[in-house]
Amino acid sequence: MKFTITALVFIFLCSFSALAQNPYSVKGVAIDSVGNVKLVNTSVSILNAKDSTLRKFTRAAANGSFSMTGLNKGKFILLVTYPGYADYVEHFSLDSAKTTFNFGTINMNLKSRLLNEVLIKGTVAAIKIKGDTTEFNAKAYTIQPNSKVEDLLKQLPGIQVDKDGKITAQGQTVQKVLVDGEEFFGDDPTLVTKNIRGDMVDKVQLYDKKSDQATFTGIDDGEKTKTINIKLKEDKKNGYFGKIDAGIGTDGFYQGQGLYNKFQGKKKFSVYGTFGNTGKTGLGWNDNNKLGTGGGMEFSDDGGIYFMGGGNDGGLDSFNGQYDGRGIPVANTGGVHYDNKWNNDKYSLNTNYKIGSLEVDGTRNNKSQQNLPGDSTNVINSLTDETFNNSMFRQKLDATYSVKLDTTSTLKVSVDGTLKNSDTHSINKASSRRTDNSLINTNDRTLNNEVDQQLFNASALYTKKLKKPGRTISLNVSAGMTQSKANGFLKSQLDLYNEQSQLDSSQVVDQKKTDNTKTSRFNTNLTYTEPISKYLSVVFNYGFNLNNSNADRKSFDQSSPGNYNLLNDSLSNHYVFNQTSNQGGVNFSYKKGKSTMRFGTRVANVDYKQVDEITGNSGRRNFTNWSPQANFSYKFSSYSSLNIGYYGNQTQPTLDQLQPIRVNTDPLNITLGNPNLKPSFTNGLYGYYNMYKVISDQSIWFNGNYNFTTNPIVSNVVTDPTVGKSTIQSVNLPGKKQSNYNLGIDMSRKLGVIGLNINARFNTGGNIYYSMVNNELNKTNSNTYRAAIGLSKYKEKKYSIYVSAGPNYTVGQASLQPDRNNNGRGFNADYYMNIYLPGKIEIGSDGQYQYTAATQSFDNDFKQTIINASITKSFFKAENLKLVLRGNDLLNQNSGFTRSASSNLITENRYTTIRRYYMLSVVWDFNGMGGGAAKK
């Protein structure tokens, strides 16, 4: 109670202080100029006279009156708007002589009465609210010549753009950026924000994009994506524009990119290309600047705690084609985009082609400690040195075609195909020792692997509205195929030692490996919606699904040097796994006023058939899967809502978990399949609350989730401490519940007239995870806590500054080692800034700091400071030619480092990564679009 009273007093004092600092107010009454009718809900806005940005907003009461308080001194514009009436605009000032400005009676004129009259003065409304869409008028903001969409977005209230181009709006990450409602290179938003010019933009629309099904039926299915749509000016849709950026640096570093666009009405054609070895593997924020400089502590699904200095560890026998900060990359990418609408938008086509190659060379040093049941001496310490060379070439083509068959039905067809070719080479030298430093084993291993993959997907969505409003039917059919062919060679020598460190035995492996895997799927979903009443609707759906997998894995020994033709039966397997399911569901949707409720369930009958083609062994199982779900949402306003929900689903074991085949690519860690695995079931609760205030640019985003899994599938690791070998197999744990949770809050607001944005974040998460270690149950408890405060300010062509910093703390303990914990603290900070100087000179810098304290598991602190900087000189009136000098990792501290603790295993990795270099670049923006740069 004492705390509550104190909090209320604090809030009151803060509010009183704010009013004392901003004591000015305005008031008035809006009426019809002829009929003296009170204009209810008239929109009244106060704009800054200097730049027309929105300061205050309200709506008139039932008698047409309005009032606004909390204003400061200055020059302003009053904008009064009402549908069908001409805008009323008046400039005014607030100063010490007049704290309240009374506009009196404001006579509004119908547009129809004005005829040929014109308003003497006018201004542009910066923001409009259209249902769930917030629309920003680009004319109300300063747009400099040759600036980009990204520069415009930084000026919009509630939207932040970081140094890599990642966009956050109203506390949520923007996942899609459209151009005139169409995707532009699909999953690469920065191709829009960093390359399309700001003066081409008419409107910026921010909204939650619903799924195709929800958009069609009007019944919310909970699938939403925070989206920005860039609407172009009509006179900017004809012509061409583009960008060329090329640079060369010290120590052999280089990079370049080019982009060309040609727009003609509703036709858009674009082509781009990038190349370099600086870690930039694409234009999007998901691939940009992955230099291994990230920090923090993360939890994995298996209860592991990861202390990251950047990058992630990948498998030795595969390469996913992504650069994670480990090694030195050489990347080349390119793409072509085309979209068009014709015949009064009855037909539309959107297609993309992307091609790219990535090669990564590097080294890695791994130190690990494996704690086994028993006393503190039952520990295995291992060292591994690895040299690797991984490469991949891939290309992808996708297309979406839509047609409006008639006024009630549409058809949308999507196809995509991908070709991948990867090549991996690794050399590993490993050793394991006891706590007394006596040698247990050594392993020298070379693994080469070539993989060819083909992926194809196709889908068709047919929708039709029936006669009764709200009654609809739709059919979605999709099919896909993935085929992979791998050929590789494993050469390994494993030496085992006795307790006196004397050689006891050796195991030599020299084999050829082949792995031919093919999966195919066919899915259908028929949906029917029926309105039961004005507020209640029901959705029925039925689906038939096929999923077939065929994995043919073989190992061959040598009959003579270089002749691998002797099939090794114990390491070979041809496994067929077919799945057939019939799925039905019913969901109810209740919507009245500001409340929406959805609840229902899906039930699926799943039939599995497993066949070992070599041994002839087969098995068949049948499951019934239930997937209940419920959701409630309440929309307090266009900018504030509450959403809570529940879901339940079963998780079936994967093919690799079921397949009874022994893999010896790592002789010290052998994985076995378990064909007797049963599915697990997960119950989950989630919720979020968001609030955003346009005037103060204030937002709160609160979210949390909790789930627990029964009959979980976990790993059983059996290790022989005398030789250091481990056998790993997935097993079920009946009667045990694994759980995890996450809770976070993100708050931001603009501080008064100084325009400084402040952001505060807090997050906590953790889990309870079970595993089996030498057939003994191990329970791992993990929790982490993070907090950070960020400050930012942006002023067009003046400066852009952002800084964020905060501590973190981790708690972790395993039941098999109750006297050992992974508790530890840390601190992370990052910043970026751009400052514009006279003479068309710009200075920029960004950096990150990471500190991780020593723990019981890790006896040394880790500190790292990364600082990058640049200086840019622009030329010509349009500033479309730039000379840029960049410096990467100026302190030369990017160490390539990770720490992790998982179950009974703790590891520390150090690896090759990109460090200090300097680069000189030339950037040229060109355009042949209609009209010049927009002016305020």
LINURGI-V121177 format. One record per residue. N is the residue number from 1. OMEGA is omega in radians with two decimals (* if undefined). Layout:
BEGIN
n:N omega:OMEGA
n:N omega:OMEGA
END
This chain:
BEGIN
n:1 omega:3.12
n:2 omega:3.13
n:3 omega:-3.12
n:4 omega:-3.14
n:5 omega:3.12
n:6 omega:3.13
n:7 omega:-3.14
n:8 omega:3.11
n:9 omega:3.13
n:10 omega:3.13
n:11 omega:-3.13
n:12 omega:-3.13
n:13 omega:3.12
n:14 omega:-3.13
n:15 omega:3.14
n:16 omega:3.12
n:17 omega:3.14
n:18 omega:3.14
n:19 omega:3.14
n:20 omega:-3.14
n:21 omega:-3.13
n:22 omega:-2.98
n:23 omega:-3.02
n:24 omega:-3.09
n:25 omega:3.07
n:26 omega:3.07
n:27 omega:-3.13
n:28 omega:3.13
n:29 omega:3.13
n:30 omega:3.12
n:31 omega:3.03
n:32 omega:-3.02
n:33 omega:-3.08
n:34 omega:-3.04
n:35 omega:-3.12
n:36 omega:3.13
n:37 omega:3.09
n:38 omega:-3.08
n:39 omega:-3.10
n:40 omega:3.08
n:41 omega:3.04
n:42 omega:3.11
n:43 omega:-3.12
n:44 omega:-3.10
n:45 omega:3.00
n:46 omega:-3.12
n:47 omega:2.99
n:48 omega:-3.12
n:49 omega:-3.04
n:50 omega:-3.03
n:51 omega:3.08
n:52 omega:3.07
n:53 omega:-3.07
n:54 omega:3.09
n:55 omega:-3.12
n:56 omega:-3.14
n:57 omega:3.05
n:58 omega:3.05
n:59 omega:-3.10
n:60 omega:3.12
n:61 omega:-3.09
n:62 omega:3.12
n:63 omega:3.11
n:64 omega:-3.10
n:65 omega:3.09
n:66 omega:3.05
n:67 omega:3.11
n:68 omega:-3.13
n:69 omega:3.07
n:70 omega:3.10
n:71 omega:3.10
n:72 omega:3.08
n:73 omega:3.05
n:74 omega:3.12
n:75 omega:-3.01
n:76 omega:3.06
n:77 omega:3.02
n:78 omega:3.10
n:79 omega:3.13
n:80 omega:-3.12
n:81 omega:3.10
n:82 omega:-3.09
n:83 omega:3.11
n:84 omega:-3.12
n:85 omega:3.07
n:86 omega:3.12
n:87 omega:3.04
n:88 omega:-3.07
n:89 omega:3.10
n:90 omega:3.06
n:91 omega:3.11
n:92 omega:-3.13
n:93 omega:3.02
n:94 omega:3.11
n:95 omega:-3.06
n:96 omega:-3.13
n:97 omega:-3.09
n:98 omega:-3.13
n:99 omega:3.09
n:100 omega:3.12
n:101 omega:-3.12
n:102 omega:3.14
n:103 omega:3.14
n:104 omega:3.13
n:105 omega:3.12
n:106 omega:-3.12
n:107 omega:3.14
n:108 omega:-3.10
n:109 omega:3.02
n:110 omega:3.12
n:111 omega:-3.11
n:112 omega:-3.14
n:113 omega:-3.03
n:114 omega:-3.12
n:115 omega:-3.07
n:116 omega:3.14
n:117 omega:3.11
n:118 omega:3.05
n:119 omega:-3.14
n:120 omega:-3.14
n:121 omega:3.12
n:122 omega:3.06
n:123 omega:-3.06
n:124 omega:3.04
n:125 omega:-3.05
n:126 omega:-3.04
n:127 omega:3.02
n:128 omega:3.11
n:129 omega:3.12
n:130 omega:-3.10
n:131 omega:3.14
n:132 omega:-3.07
n:133 omega:2.99
n:134 omega:-3.07
n:135 omega:3.11
n:136 omega:3.12
n:137 omega:-3.07
n:138 omega:-3.12
n:139 omega:-3.09
n:140 omega:-3.08
n:141 omega:-3.11
n:142 omega:3.13
n:143 omega:-3.12
n:144 omega:3.08
n:145 omega:3.06
n:146 omega:3.05
n:147 omega:-3.06
n:148 omega:3.07
n:149 omega:3.12
n:150 omega:3.13
n:151 omega:3.09
n:152 omega:-3.11
n:153 omega:-3.12
n:154 omega:-3.14
n:155 omega:-3.02
n:156 omega:3.13
n:157 omega:3.10
n:158 omega:-3.11
n:159 omega:3.08
n:160 omega:3.11
n:161 omega:-3.13
n:162 omega:-3.02
n:163 omega:3.14
n:164 omega:3.13
n:165 omega:3.12
n:166 omega:-3.04
n:167 omega:3.01
n:168 omega:-3.13
n:169 omega:3.12
n:170 omega:3.07
n:171 omega:-3.10
n:172 omega:3.12
n:173 omega:3.08
n:174 omega:-3.05
n:175 omega:-3.13
n:176 omega:2.99
n:177 omega:-3.09
n:178 omega:3.02
n:179 omega:-3.07
n:180 omega:3.07
n:181 omega:-3.09
n:182 omega:3.07
n:183 omega:-3.09
n:184 omega:-3.02
n:185 omega:2.97
n:186 omega:-2.94
n:187 omega:-3.08
n:188 omega:-3.05
n:189 omega:-3.08
n:190 omega:3.00
n:191 omega:3.03
n:192 omega:-2.95
n:193 omega:-3.09
n:194 omega:-3.01
n:195 omega:3.07
n:196 omega:-3.05
n:197 omega:-3.11
n:198 omega:-3.09
n:199 omega:3.07
n:200 omega:-2.98
n:201 omega:3.03
n:202 omega:-3.12
n:203 omega:2.98
n:204 omega:-3.11
n:205 omega:3.14
n:206 omega:-3.12
n:207 omega:3.04
n:208 omega:-3.12
n:209 omega:3.13
n:210 omega:3.08
n:211 omega:3.12
n:212 omega:-3.11
n:213 omega:-3.12
n:214 omega:3.10
n:215 omega:-3.12
n:216 omega:-3.04
n:217 omega:-3.03
n:218 omega:3.13
n:219 omega:-3.08
n:220 omega:3.11
n:221 omega:3.08
n:222 omega:3.14
n:223 omega:-3.11
n:224 omega:3.14
n:225 omega:3.10
n:226 omega:-2.94
n:227 omega:2.98
n:228 omega:3.08
n:229 omega:3.12
n:230 omega:3.08
n:231 omega:-3.09
n:232 omega:3.03
n:233 omega:-3.11
n:234 omega:-3.10
n:235 omega:3.10
n:236 omega:-3.12
n:237 omega:3.11
n:238 omega:3.13
n:239 omega:-3.10
n:240 omega:3.03
n:241 omega:-3.11
n:242 omega:-3.04
n:243 omega:3.04
n:244 omega:-3.11
n:245 omega:-3.13
n:246 omega:-3.13
n:247 omega:3.10
n:248 omega:-3.03
n:249 omega:3.11
n:250 omega:3.08
n:251 omega:3.05
n:252 omega:3.13
n:253 omega:3.13
n:254 omega:3.03
n:255 omega:3.11
n:256 omega:3.07
n:257 omega:3.09
n:258 omega:-3.14
n:259 omega:3.10
n:260 omega:3.13
n:261 omega:3.02
n:262 omega:-3.14
n:263 omega:3.08
n:264 omega:-3.08
n:265 omega:-3.14
n:266 omega:3.07
n:267 omega:3.08
n:268 omega:3.10
n:269 omega:-3.13
n:270 omega:3.06
n:271 omega:3.12
n:272 omega:3.07
n:273 omega:3.08
n:274 omega:3.04
n:275 omega:3.10
n:276 omega:3.12
n:277 omega:-3.10
n:278 omega:-3.13
n:279 omega:3.09
n:280 omega:-3.05
n:281 omega:3.11
n:282 omega:3.14
n:283 omega:-3.06
n:284 omega:-3.11
n:285 omega:-3.13
n:286 omega:-3.10
n:287 omega:-2.98
n:288 omega:2.98
n:289 omega:3.06
n:290 omega:-3.03
n:291 omega:3.11
n:292 omega:-3.09
n:293 omega:-3.14
n:294 omega:-3.14
n:295 omega:3.07
n:296 omega:3.14
n:297 omega:-3.10
n:298 omega:3.07
n:299 omega:3.05
n:300 omega:3.14
n:301 omega:-3.10
n:302 omega:3.10
n:303 omega:-3.11
n:304 omega:3.05
n:305 omega:-3.08
n:306 omega:3.06
n:307 omega:-2.91
n:308 omega:2.96
n:309 omega:3.09
n:310 omega:3.05
n:311 omega:3.10
n:312 omega:-3.11
n:313 omega:3.11
n:314 omega:3.13
n:315 omega:-3.12
n:316 omega:-3.01
n:317 omega:3.13
n:318 omega:3.14
n:319 omega:-3.05
n:320 omega:3.09
n:321 omega:3.11
n:322 omega:3.12
n:323 omega:-3.07
n:324 omega:3.13
n:325 omega:-3.10
n:326 omega:-3.13
n:327 omega:3.11
n:328 omega:-3.04
n:329 omega:2.91
n:330 omega:-3.01
n:331 omega:3.04
n:332 omega:-3.13
n:333 omega:3.10
n:334 omega:3.14
n:335 omega:3.10
n:336 omega:3.13
n:337 omega:3.05
n:338 omega:2.99
n:339 omega:-3.05
n:340 omega:2.99
n:341 omega:-3.14
n:342 omega:-3.12
n:343 omega:-3.14
n:344 omega:3.11
n:345 omega:3.09
n:346 omega:-3.13
n:347 omega:3.05
n:348 omega:-3.13
n:349 omega:3.08
n:350 omega:-3.07
n:351 omega:-3.13
n:352 omega:3.00
n:353 omega:3.13
n:354 omega:-3.14
n:355 omega:-3.13
n:356 omega:3.05
n:357 omega:3.13
n:358 omega:3.06
n:359 omega:-3.10
n:360 omega:3.06
n:361 omega:3.09
n:362 omega:3.09
n:363 omega:3.09
n:364 omega:3.04
n:365 omega:-3.07
n:366 omega:3.04
n:367 omega:-3.13
n:368 omega:3.11
n:369 omega:-3.12
n:370 omega:-3.11
n:371 omega:-3.10
n:372 omega:3.12
n:373 omega:-3.11
n:374 omega:-3.11
n:375 omega:-3.03
n:376 omega:3.13
n:377 omega:-3.11
n:378 omega:-3.03
n:379 omega:3.06
n:380 omega:3.09
n:381 omega:-3.06
n:382 omega:3.05
n:383 omega:3.11
n:384 omega:3.01
n:385 omega:-3.06
n:386 omega:2.95
n:387 omega:-3.06
n:388 omega:3.00
n:389 omega:-3.11
n:390 omega:3.11
n:391 omega:3.08
n:392 omega:3.00
n:393 omega:-3.12
n:394 omega:3.07
n:395 omega:-3.07
n:396 omega:3.08
n:397 omega:3.09
n:398 omega:-3.13
n:399 omega:3.06
n:400 omega:-3.12
n:401 omega:-3.14
n:402 omega:3.10
n:403 omega:3.03
n:404 omega:-3.05
n:405 omega:3.04
n:406 omega:-3.07
n:407 omega:-3.08
n:408 omega:-3.04
n:409 omega:3.12
n:410 omega:3.08
n:411 omega:3.12
n:412 omega:-3.09
n:413 omega:3.13
n:414 omega:3.07
n:415 omega:3.00
n:416 omega:3.13
n:417 omega:-3.10
n:418 omega:3.02
n:419 omega:3.14
n:420 omega:3.03
n:421 omega:-3.13
n:422 omega:-3.11
n:423 omega:-3.12
n:424 omega:3.10
n:425 omega:3.11
n:426 omega:3.07
n:427 omega:-3.08
n:428 omega:3.01
n:429 omega:-3.04
n:430 omega:3.06
n:431 omega:3.11
n:432 omega:-3.10
n:433 omega:3.06
n:434 omega:-3.14
n:435 omega:3.09
n:436 omega:3.10
n:437 omega:3.07
n:438 omega:-3.04
n:439 omega:3.07
n:440 omega:-3.12
n:441 omega:2.95
n:442 omega:-3.11
n:443 omega:3.02
n:444 omega:-2.99
n:445 omega:3.04
n:446 omega:-3.11
n:447 omega:3.07
n:448 omega:-3.08
n:449 omega:3.05
n:450 omega:-3.06
n:451 omega:3.01
n:452 omega:-3.10
n:453 omega:3.04
n:454 omega:3.12
n:455 omega:3.14
n:456 omega:3.10
n:457 omega:3.09
n:458 omega:3.10
n:459 omega:3.10
n:460 omega:3.11
n:461 omega:3.09
n:462 omega:-3.14
n:463 omega:3.12
n:464 omega:3.04
n:465 omega:-3.13
n:466 omega:-2.99
n:467 omega:-3.13
n:468 omega:3.13
n:469 omega:-3.14
n:470 omega:3.12
n:471 omega:-3.09
n:472 omega:3.02
n:473 omega:3.14
n:474 omega:3.14
n:475 omega:3.10
n:476 omega:3.13
n:477 omega:3.13
n:478 omega:3.12
n:479 omega:3.14
n:480 omega:-3.13
n:481 omega:3.04
n:482 omega:3.14
n:483 omega:-3.10
n:484 omega:3.08
n:485 omega:-3.10
n:486 omega:3.05
n:487 omega:-3.11
n:488 omega:3.14
n:489 omega:3.09
n:490 omega:3.03
n:491 omega:-3.04
n:492 omega:2.98
n:493 omega:-3.13
n:494 omega:3.11
n:495 omega:-3.14
n:496 omega:-3.04
n:497 omega:3.09
n:498 omega:-3.06
n:499 omega:3.08
n:500 omega:-3.14
n:501 omega:3.07
n:502 omega:-3.13
n:503 omega:-3.10
n:504 omega:3.13
n:505 omega:3.13
n:506 omega:3.09
n:507 omega:-3.12
n:508 omega:3.11
n:509 omega:3.05
n:510 omega:-2.99
n:511 omega:2.97
n:512 omega:-3.12
n:513 omega:2.99
n:514 omega:-3.13
n:515 omega:3.11
n:516 omega:-3.07
n:517 omega:3.11
n:518 omega:3.06
n:519 omega:3.09
n:520 omega:-3.13
n:521 omega:3.07
n:522 omega:-3.06
n:523 omega:3.04
n:524 omega:3.08
n:525 omega:3.12
n:526 omega:-3.07
n:527 omega:3.12
n:528 omega:3.11
n:529 omega:-3.11
n:530 omega:3.07
n:531 omega:3.11
n:532 omega:3.10
n:533 omega:-3.14
n:534 omega:-3.03
n:535 omega:-3.01
n:536 omega:3.07
n:537 omega:3.09
n:538 omega:-3.13
n:539 omega:3.05
n:540 omega:3.05
n:541 omega:3.09
n:542 omega:3.13
n:543 omega:3.06
n:544 omega:-3.04
n:545 omega:3.03
n:546 omega:3.10
n:547 omega:-3.07
n:548 omega:3.11
n:549 omega:3.14
n:550 omega:-3.11
n:551 omega:-3.14
n:552 omega:-3.08
n:553 omega:-3.08
n:554 omega:3.05
n:555 omega:-3.11
n:556 omega:3.01
n:557 omega:-3.12
n:558 omega:2.95
n:559 omega:3.05
n:560 omega:-3.09
n:561 omega:3.12
n:562 omega:-3.11
n:563 omega:-3.09
n:564 omega:-3.08
n:565 omega:3.13
n:566 omega:-3.11
n:567 omega:3.07
n:568 omega:-3.03
n:569 omega:-3.07
n:570 omega:-3.13
n:571 omega:-3.12
n:572 omega:-3.09
n:573 omega:3.01
n:574 omega:-2.94
n:575 omega:3.11
n:576 omega:-3.06
n:577 omega:-3.10
n:578 omega:-3.11
n:579 omega:3.08
n:580 omega:-3.14
n:581 omega:2.98
n:582 omega:-3.03
n:583 omega:3.07
n:584 omega:-3.13
n:585 omega:3.05
n:586 omega:3.14
n:587 omega:3.12
n:588 omega:3.11
n:589 omega:-3.14
n:590 omega:-3.13
n:591 omega:3.11
n:592 omega:-3.12
n:593 omega:-3.09
n:594 omega:-3.07
n:595 omega:3.04
n:596 omega:3.11
n:597 omega:3.06
n:598 omega:3.10
n:599 omega:-3.13
n:600 omega:-3.13
n:601 omega:2.97
n:602 omega:3.07
n:603 omega:-3.09
n:604 omega:3.01
n:605 omega:-3.02
n:606 omega:3.13
n:607 omega:3.13
n:608 omega:3.01
n:609 omega:-3.10
n:610 omega:-3.13
n:611 omega:2.98
n:612 omega:-3.02
n:613 omega:-3.13
n:614 omega:-3.10
n:615 omega:-3.08
n:616 omega:3.11
n:617 omega:3.14
n:618 omega:3.11
n:619 omega:-3.12
n:620 omega:3.13
n:621 omega:-3.13
n:622 omega:-3.14
n:623 omega:2.97
n:624 omega:-3.09
n:625 omega:3.06
n:626 omega:3.13
n:627 omega:3.11
n:628 omega:3.11
n:629 omega:3.09
n:630 omega:-3.12
n:631 omega:3.06
n:632 omega:3.09
n:633 omega:3.12
n:634 omega:-3.10
n:635 omega:-3.13
n:636 omega:3.12
n:637 omega:3.11
n:638 omega:-3.05
n:639 omega:-3.09
n:640 omega:-3.11
n:641 omega:3.08
n:642 omega:-3.11
n:643 omega:3.09
n:644 omega:-3.10
n:645 omega:3.12
n:646 omega:3.02
n:647 omega:3.05
n:648 omega:3.11
n:649 omega:3.08
n:650 omega:3.09
n:651 omega:3.14
n:652 omega:3.08
n:653 omega:-3.12
n:654 omega:3.13
n:655 omega:-3.12
n:656 omega:3.09
n:657 omega:-3.11
n:658 omega:-2.94
n:659 omega:-3.11
n:660 omega:-3.14
n:661 omega:3.13
n:662 omega:3.13
n:663 omega:-3.07
n:664 omega:3.12
n:665 omega:3.00
n:666 omega:-3.02
n:667 omega:-3.13
n:668 omega:3.13
n:669 omega:-3.08
n:670 omega:3.13
n:671 omega:3.12
n:672 omega:3.06
n:673 omega:3.11
n:674 omega:-3.09
n:675 omega:-3.10
n:676 omega:-3.14
n:677 omega:3.08
n:678 omega:-3.11
n:679 omega:3.03
n:680 omega:-3.14
n:681 omega:-3.11
n:682 omega:2.99
n:683 omega:-3.09
n:684 omega:3.04
n:685 omega:3.13
n:686 omega:3.10
n:687 omega:3.04
n:688 omega:3.06
n:689 omega:3.09
n:690 omega:3.11
n:691 omega:3.12
n:692 omega:3.10
n:693 omega:-3.06
n:694 omega:-3.01
n:695 omega:-3.11
n:696 omega:-3.08
n:697 omega:-3.09
n:698 omega:-3.14
n:699 omega:3.02
n:700 omega:3.12
n:701 omega:-3.12
n:702 omega:-3.14
n:703 omega:3.12
n:704 omega:3.07
n:705 omega:3.11
n:706 omega:3.07
n:707 omega:3.07
n:708 omega:-3.05
n:709 omega:3.07
n:710 omega:-3.05
n:711 omega:-3.03
n:712 omega:3.03
n:713 omega:-3.08
n:714 omega:-3.13
n:715 omega:3.00
n:716 omega:-3.09
n:717 omega:3.12
n:718 omega:-3.07
n:719 omega:3.04
n:720 omega:-3.04
n:721 omega:-3.11
n:722 omega:-3.12
n:723 omega:3.08
n:724 omega:-3.14
n:725 omega:3.11
n:726 omega:3.02
n:727 omega:-3.02
n:728 omega:3.13
n:729 omega:3.09
n:730 omega:3.13
n:731 omega:3.00
n:732 omega:3.05
n:733 omega:3.12
n:734 omega:3.11
n:735 omega:3.11
n:736 omega:3.12
n:737 omega:2.99
n:738 omega:-3.10
n:739 omega:2.99
n:740 omega:-3.11
n:741 omega:3.06
n:742 omega:-3.11
n:743 omega:-3.10
n:744 omega:3.06
n:745 omega:-3.13
n:746 omega:-3.11
n:747 omega:3.08
n:748 omega:3.04
n:749 omega:3.08
n:750 omega:-3.09
n:751 omega:2.99
n:752 omega:-3.03
n:753 omega:-3.12
n:754 omega:3.04
n:755 omega:3.13
n:756 omega:3.10
n:757 omega:3.08
n:758 omega:-3.10
n:759 omega:3.11
n:760 omega:-3.10
n:761 omega:3.01
n:762 omega:-3.12
n:763 omega:3.01
n:764 omega:-3.13
n:765 omega:3.13
n:766 omega:-3.14
n:767 omega:2.96
n:768 omega:-3.03
n:769 omega:3.11
n:770 omega:3.01
n:771 omega:3.07
n:772 omega:3.10
n:773 omega:-3.06
n:774 omega:3.09
n:775 omega:3.02
n:776 omega:-3.10
n:777 omega:3.12
n:778 omega:3.12
n:779 omega:-3.12
n:780 omega:3.07
n:781 omega:-3.09
n:782 omega:3.08
n:783 omega:3.07
n:784 omega:-3.13
n:785 omega:-3.12
n:786 omega:3.04
n:787 omega:3.13
n:788 omega:3.05
n:789 omega:3.14
n:790 omega:3.09
n:791 omega:3.11
n:792 omega:3.05
n:793 omega:-3.10
n:794 omega:3.02
n:795 omega:-3.02
n:796 omega:3.09
n:797 omega:3.05
n:798 omega:-3.13
n:799 omega:3.04
n:800 omega:-3.04
n:801 omega:3.06
n:802 omega:3.06
n:803 omega:-3.14
n:804 omega:-3.13
n:805 omega:3.10
n:806 omega:-3.12
n:807 omega:3.00
n:808 omega:3.13
n:809 omega:-3.08
n:810 omega:3.08
n:811 omega:-3.13
n:812 omega:-3.14
n:813 omega:3.12
n:814 omega:-3.05
n:815 omega:-3.14
n:816 omega:3.07
n:817 omega:-3.06
n:818 omega:3.14
n:819 omega:-3.13
n:820 omega:3.11
n:821 omega:3.11
n:822 omega:3.13
n:823 omega:-3.13
n:824 omega:-3.14
n:825 omega:3.13
n:826 omega:3.14
n:827 omega:3.13
n:828 omega:3.10
n:829 omega:3.04
n:830 omega:-3.13
n:831 omega:2.87
n:832 omega:-3.14
n:833 omega:3.01
n:834 omega:-3.14
n:835 omega:-3.12
n:836 omega:-3.12
n:837 omega:3.05
n:838 omega:-3.14
n:839 omega:3.12
n:840 omega:3.11
n:841 omega:-3.14
n:842 omega:3.09
n:843 omega:-3.14
n:844 omega:3.11
n:845 omega:3.01
n:846 omega:-3.11
n:847 omega:3.12
n:848 omega:3.05
n:849 omega:3.13
n:850 omega:3.07
n:851 omega:3.06
n:852 omega:-3.07
n:853 omega:3.08
n:854 omega:3.10
n:855 omega:3.05
n:856 omega:-3.12
n:857 omega:-3.10
n:858 omega:-2.99
n:859 omega:3.11
n:860 omega:3.08
n:861 omega:3.02
n:862 omega:3.10
n:863 omega:-3.14
n:864 omega:3.09
n:865 omega:3.13
n:866 omega:3.10
n:867 omega:3.04
n:868 omega:-3.11
n:869 omega:3.11
n:870 omega:3.01
n:871 omega:-3.03
n:872 omega:3.05
n:873 omega:-3.14
n:874 omega:-3.11
n:875 omega:3.10
n:876 omega:-3.10
n:877 omega:-3.12
n:878 omega:-3.14
n:879 omega:-3.08
n:880 omega:3.04
n:881 omega:-3.05
n:882 omega:3.03
n:883 omega:-2.99
n:884 omega:3.02
n:885 omega:-3.11
n:886 omega:3.02
n:887 omega:-3.11
n:888 omega:3.11
n:889 omega:-3.03
n:890 omega:-3.13
n:891 omega:3.10
n:892 omega:-3.09
n:893 omega:-3.12
n:894 omega:-2.91
n:895 omega:-3.06
n:896 omega:-2.93
n:897 omega:2.99
n:898 omega:2.99
n:899 omega:3.09
n:900 omega:3.05
n:901 omega:-3.08
n:902 omega:3.13
n:903 omega:-3.11
n:904 omega:-3.07
n:905 omega:3.06
n:906 omega:-3.05
n:907 omega:3.03
n:908 omega:-3.10
n:909 omega:2.96
n:910 omega:-3.03
n:911 omega:3.10
n:912 omega:3.06
n:913 omega:-3.09
n:914 omega:3.14
n:915 omega:-2.94
n:916 omega:2.97
n:917 omega:3.10
n:918 omega:-3.07
n:919 omega:3.05
n:920 omega:-3.07
n:921 omega:3.02
n:922 omega:-3.12
n:923 omega:-3.14
n:924 omega:3.03
n:925 omega:3.14
n:926 omega:3.09
n:927 omega:3.05
n:928 omega:3.14
n:929 omega:3.11
n:930 omega:3.07
n:931 omega:3.11
n:932 omega:-3.14
n:933 omega:-3.13
n:934 omega:3.12
n:935 omega:3.12
n:936 omega:*
END
